[in-house]
Amino acid sequence: MLSKNIIFKNFRNKKNYKSHKEVLGIFRKLLKKDSQVIKSLSPNYQNNYKKNIIQKYQKYLSVRIIGIGGSSLGTQAIYSFLKNKIKKNFIFIDNLKPKINNLSIKKKIVNIVVSKSGNTLETISNVNIILNKDNDKNIFITENKKSYLLSLAQKLKAEIIHHNNFIGGRYSVLSEVGMLPAALMGLKPKDFKQINNLIKDKNFINLLISNVSNLIFLINNKKINSVILNYDEQSLNLFQWYQQLVAESLGKKGKGVMPIISTMPKDNHSLMQLYLDGPKNNFFTFFSVNEAKSMKIKNNTVLASHNYLKNKNTHDIMIAQKNATENVFRKKNIPFRSFEILDRSEKSLGELFCFFILETILLGMALKINPYDQPSVELIKKETSKILIYK
């Protein structure tokens, strides 16, 4: 058990005690550092907004998040994973060419514009397309420094919340970037903040460190594709968040891990042949959520040849396929780990955020990579600006 909410099965690699000891040392040093990223995972972290902001905008039933990458992905993960608990409509404008039909909402709407730098080109472009209604309310989350979006927010007399400048976008989900929208969703931000409980749990620490040690072993043995076999439709956005976290944090100096999301069991009929018998440069993560309610098979239409389907529901069938796939992977010595979520809640999702953030930072440090920057992305930003200026 990773916690009482999550069953975690680790990779079956032989334990490398030298690597385990090294990662444990890095982990202890990380916890001693004055890291704003680590602090944001704790309930003691002070978000840069006050409760009256939530009270002021709680009545709005439609909220539009305008941001890209880490400014949006974490919030999308929260909204999708916990959709059953949320009664409001959240719309995400997270790429250029926003869908016009999503913009034609007649009721009053709150726009939350998110950009750490305040100069993100795609977000600036979308803001200048979308913010054209007199009755909209606007909240800008951006750093407290001179930027396009901060100047625009001041001009519009919008609500301004300062983005913590020590927390990069992909690590910002449990800061004001994700927690303000979560509060407007009617969720409990403090329930996401699980790190204080987790780091007191010796079992959690042992599983985390062993997991990172195993990942180092796999990466050093040229297994660099991290394939997520996702059996929960509501977790797609969670793994799109994970994809950015891993790719942007570790893809440096000719090193890195390629995160690939596979939708299961659909991909049994397209990609599984490759996974089983193709190149051996992958490691896999099985992910499922224990669902109480699921569509049931109609017994009166089941033919005699398939009587085993009677009294089954779609969740039963999906889990049978997942377990069967794990069995085949085990027989073929294909490396995998698995997460089974027992409770779809803020706490469970918070634990997953903590686990993946800690895992990524520890991997970066162990591989001698800075997990916090993204220098090459800046090259494209500068080149794009040159092209637009001189066109």
C-alpha positions in Angstrom: 0.0 0.0 0.0 1.3 3.5 -0.9 -1.3 4.8 1.5 -4.8 3.7 2.7 -6.2 5.3 -0.5 -3.8 3.7 -3.0 -2.5 0.2 -3.7 1.0 0.5 -5.3 2.9 -2.5 -6.7 6.5 -1.6 -7.4 8.8 -2.8 -10.2 10.1 -6.3 -9.6 13.8 -5.4 -10.2 16.3 -6.8 -7.7 16.9 -4.2 -5.0 20.1 -2.2 -5.6 21.0 -1.2 -2.1 23.8 1.2 -3.2 21.3 3.2 -5.4 18.6 3.0 -2.7 21.0 4.5 -0.2 22.0 7.2 -2.6 18.4 8.2 -3.4 17.5 8.2 0.3 20.3 10.6 1.0 19.2 12.9 -1.8 15.6 12.7 -0.5 16.7 13.7 3.1 18.7 16.7 1.7 15.7 17.8 -0.4 13.4 17.9 2.7 16.0 20.0 4.5 16.2 22.6 1.7 14.2 25.8 1.7 12.2 24.6 -1.4 9.1 26.5 -2.3 8.0 23.6 -4.5 8.1 21.2 -1.6 6.5 23.8 0.7 3.6 24.1 -1.8 2.7 20.4 -1.1 2.1 21.1 2.6 -1.0 22.5 4.3 1.3 25.1 5.8 2.0 26.8 2.5 0.4 30.2 2.3 -1.4 30.7 -1.0 -1.3 34.2 -2.5 -5.0 34.8 -2.2 -7.5 35.4 0.6 -10.7 33.6 1.4 -12.8 36.6 0.4 -11.7 36.0 -3.2 -13.4 32.6 -3.1 -16.5 34.0 -1.4 -16.6 36.8 -4.0 -16.6 34.5 -7.0 -18.2 31.3 -5.5 -21.6 32.2 -7.0 -20.4 32.0 -10.6 -21.3 28.6 -12.2 -19.0 29.0 -15.2 -15.3 29.5 -15.0 -12.8 29.7 -17.9 -9.1 28.9 -17.3 -6.9 30.6 -19.9 -3.4 29.3 -19.7 -1.0 26.8 -21.3 1.2 23.9 -20.1 1.7 24.0 -16.3 -0.6 27.0 -16.0 -3.6 24.8 -17.0 -2.7 21.0 -16.9 -2.8 20.6 -13.1 -6.2 22.3 -12.8 -7.5 20.2 -15.7 -6.3 17.0 -13.9 -8.2 18.1 -10.7 -11.4 18.9 -12.6 -11.4 15.7 -14.6 -10.4 13.3 -11.8 -13.0 14.8 -9.4 -15.7 15.7 -11.9 -18.4 13.7 -10.1 -18.0 16.0 -7.1 -18.1 19.3 -9.0 -21.3 21.1 -10.0 -19.8 23.9 -12.0 -18.8 24.2 -15.6 -15.0 24.7 -16.1 -13.7 25.5 -19.6 -10.0 25.3 -20.5 -8.5 27.4 -23.2 -5.1 25.7 -23.4 -4.0 26.1 -27.0 -4.2 28.5 -29.9 -7.4 28.5 -32.0 -9.8 28.2 -29.0 -13.2 26.5 -29.8 -15.6 29.3 -30.5 -18.7 27.3 -29.3 -17.1 27.1 -25.8 -16.8 30.9 -25.7 -20.5 31.7 -26.4 -21.7 31.3 -22.9 -24.6 33.6 -22.1 -24.3 33.5 -18.4 -21.8 35.5 -16.4 -18.4 33.9 -16.4 -15.1 34.2 -14.4 -12.0 34.2 -16.5 -8.9 33.0 -14.7 -5.8 34.0 -16.7 -2.7 32.1 -15.7 0.9 32.7 -16.8 3.9 32.7 -14.5 6.0 35.0 -16.6 3.0 37.1 -17.7 4.5 37.0 -21.3 3.3 33.7 -22.6 2.6 34.3 -26.3 -0.3 31.8 -26.6 -2.0 33.1 -23.5 -1.6 36.7 -24.5 -3.1 35.9 -27.9 -6.1 34.0 -26.4 -6.8 36.8 -23.9 -6.9 39.3 -26.7 -9.5 37.1 -28.5 -11.6 36.2 -25.5 -11.8 39.0 -23.0 -14.4 41.1 -24.8 -17.5 40.9 -22.6 -18.4 43.8 -20.2 -20.1 41.4 -17.7 -17.1 39.0 -17.4 -15.1 39.0 -14.2 -11.3 38.5 -14.6 -8.7 37.1 -12.3 -5.0 37.2 -13.3 -2.4 34.9 -11.7 1.1 36.0 -12.7 4.4 37.0 -11.1 4.7 40.4 -9.4 7.0 41.9 -12.0 6.6 44.0 -15.1 4.9 41.9 -17.9 2.2 42.2 -20.6 -0.4 40.3 -18.6 0.2 42.2 -15.4 -0.1 45.5 -17.3 -3.3 44.3 -18.9 -4.8 43.2 -15.6 -4.1 46.6 -14.1 -5.7 48.3 -17.1 -8.8 46.1 -16.8 -8.9 46.6 -13.1 -9.0 42.8 -12.7 -8.3 40.8 -9.6 -4.5 40.1 -9.4 -3.0 37.2 -7.6 0.8 36.9 -7.5 2.2 33.6 -8.8 5.0 32.4 -6.6 8.2 33.1 -8.7 10.1 30.2 -7.1 7.6 27.6 -8.4 7.7 26.6 -12.0 4.4 26.0 -13.9 4.6 22.2 -14.0 5.2 22.1 -10.2 2.5 24.7 -9.4 -0.6 22.5 -9.1 -0.8 22.7 -5.3 0.0 26.4 -5.1 -2.4 29.2 -5.9 -2.4 28.1 -9.6 -4.4 24.9 -8.9 -5.8 25.6 -5.5 -7.8 28.8 -6.3 -9.7 27.0 -9.1 -10.1 23.9 -6.9 -11.7 26.1 -4.2 -14.1 27.6 -6.8 -14.9 24.0 -7.8 -16.2 23.5 -4.3 -13.3 21.2 -3.4 -11.1 21.4 -0.2 -7.6 22.7 -1.0 -6.1 21.5 2.3 -7.2 17.9 1.5 -4.8 17.9 -1.5 -1.8 18.8 0.7 -0.6 15.4 1.9 3.1 15.6 2.1 3.3 16.1 5.8 1.4 12.9 6.4 3.3 11.0 3.7 6.8 11.7 4.8 6.0 10.5 8.3 5.1 7.1 6.8 8.1 4.8 6.6 6.3 2.6 4.1 5.6 5.5 1.7 9.2 6.6 1.9 10.6 3.1 1.3 8.2 2.6 -1.7 9.1 6.1 -3.2 12.9 5.5 -2.8 12.8 2.0 -4.1 10.7 3.2 -7.0 13.2 5.9 -7.9 16.1 3.5 -7.5 14.4 1.0 -9.9 13.7 3.8 -12.4 17.4 4.8 -12.4 18.3 1.1 -13.1 15.8 1.0 -16.0 17.0 4.3 -17.5 20.6 3.2 -17.2 19.7 0.1 -19.1 18.3 2.1 -22.0 14.6 1.8 -21.1 13.6 5.4 -21.6 10.0 5.2 -22.6 7.6 5.6 -19.7 4.3 4.1 -21.0 1.2 4.8 -18.9 -1.5 2.1 -19.4 -4.4 4.2 -18.2 -7.6 2.3 -17.4 -9.5 5.4 -16.0 -10.9 7.9 -18.5 -11.1 10.6 -15.9 -7.3 10.4 -15.3 -6.3 11.3 -18.8 -5.6 14.9 -17.8 -3.6 13.7 -14.8 -1.2 11.9 -17.1 -1.0 14.8 -19.5 0.1 16.8 -16.5 2.6 14.0 -15.6 3.8 14.0 -19.2 4.9 17.6 -19.0 6.3 17.2 -15.6 8.6 14.3 -16.7 9.5 15.5 -20.2 10.3 19.1 -19.3 12.1 18.3 -16.0 14.3 15.4 -17.2 14.8 16.0 -20.9 18.3 17.6 -20.8 21.9 16.9 -21.6 21.0 14.1 -24.0 19.1 12.4 -21.1 15.5 12.0 -20.2 12.4 9.9 -20.2 9.7 9.9 -23.0 6.2 9.7 -21.3 3.6 8.1 -23.4 -0.1 7.8 -22.5 -2.0 4.7 -23.7 -5.8 4.5 -23.3 -6.8 1.1 -22.1 -8.3 -1.3 -22.9 -8.7 0.3 -26.3 -5.0 0.1 -27.0 -5.0 -3.6 -26.6 -6.3 -3.6 -30.2 -3.7 -1.2 -31.6 -0.5 -0.8 -29.6 -0.3 -3.9 -27.4 1.4 -6.0 -30.0 4.2 -3.5 -30.1 4.4 -3.3 -26.3 4.7 -7.1 -26.0 6.9 -8.0 -29.0 8.5 -4.8 -30.1 11.7 -3.0 -29.0 12.5 -3.5 -25.3 13.1 0.1 -24.4 9.9 0.7 -22.4 8.8 0.5 -18.8 5.1 0.6 -17.9 2.7 2.0 -15.3 -0.7 0.4 -14.9 -3.3 2.8 -13.5 -6.9 2.1 -12.5 -9.5 3.5 -10.1 -11.9 1.3 -8.2 -15.4 2.4 -9.3 -18.5 1.5 -7.3 -20.9 2.3 -10.1 -20.5 1.0 -13.6 -22.7 0.0 -16.5 -24.0 -3.6 -16.2 -24.3 -6.2 -18.9 -27.9 -7.1 -19.8 -28.2 -10.8 -18.9 -31.1 -11.5 -21.3 -29.0 -10.6 -24.4 -25.9 -12.6 -23.5 -25.5 -15.8 -25.7 -24.8 -19.1 -24.0 -21.2 -19.1 -25.3 -20.5 -16.1 -23.2 -22.3 -16.9 -20.0 -19.3 -15.7 -18.0 -20.4 -12.1 -18.8 -23.6 -12.4 -16.9 -23.9 -10.2 -13.8 -20.7 -8.4 -14.8 -20.3 -4.7 -15.4 -17.8 -2.8 -17.5 -15.5 -2.2 -14.5 -15.3 -5.9 -13.9 -14.3 -6.6 -17.5 -11.8 -3.8 -17.5 -10.1 -4.9 -14.4 -10.0 -8.5 -15.7 -8.2 -7.2 -18.8 -5.8 -5.2 -16.7 -4.9 -8.2 -14.5 -4.6 -10.4 -17.5 -2.2 -7.9 -19.1 -0.1 -7.7 -15.9 0.1 -11.5 -15.9 1.4 -11.5 -19.5 3.9 -8.7 -18.8 5.1 -10.7 -15.8 5.6 -13.8 -17.8 7.5 -11.9 -20.5 9.7 -10.1 -17.9 8.4 -6.7 -19.1 9.1 -4.1 -16.3 6.0 -2.5 -14.8 4.5 -1.0 -11.7 0.8 -0.4 -10.9 -1.4 2.1 -9.1 -4.9 1.1 -8.0 -6.9 4.1 -6.5 -9.4 2.9 -3.9 -11.0 6.3 -3.2 -11.5 9.0 -5.8 -10.9 12.0 -3.6 -8.9 15.2 -3.0 -6.6 13.2 -0.7 -5.9 10.4 -3.3 -5.2 12.9 -6.0 -3.0 15.0 -3.7 -1.0 11.9 -2.8 -0.4 11.2 -6.5 0.7 14.8 -7.2 3.1 14.5 -4.3 4.5 11.1 -5.4 5.1 12.1 -9.0 6.6 15.5 -8.1 9.0 13.9 -5.6 9.8 11.1 -8.0 10.7 13.5 -10.8 12.8 15.8 -8.6 14.7 12.9 -7.1 15.3 11.3 -10.5 16.7 14.6 -11.8 19.0 15.1 -8.9 20.2 11.4 -9.1 20.9 11.7 -12.8 22.7 15.1 -12.3 20.0 17.0 -14.2 18.4 20.3 -12.9 14.7 19.3 -12.7 13.5 22.8 -12.3 14.5 24.6 -15.6 13.6 24.2 -19.3 16.4 26.2 -21.1 15.7 24.8 -24.6 12.0 25.9 -24.6 13.2 29.5 -24.3 15.0 29.2 -27.6 11.7 28.6 -29.5 10.1 31.5 -27.6 12.8 33.9 -28.7 12.9 32.6 -32.3 9.1 33.0 -32.5 9.3 36.6 -31.3 11.9 37.3 -34.0 9.7 35.9 -36.8 6.6 37.8 -35.6 8.5 41.1 -35.2 10.1 41.1 -38.6 7.3 39.5 -40.6 
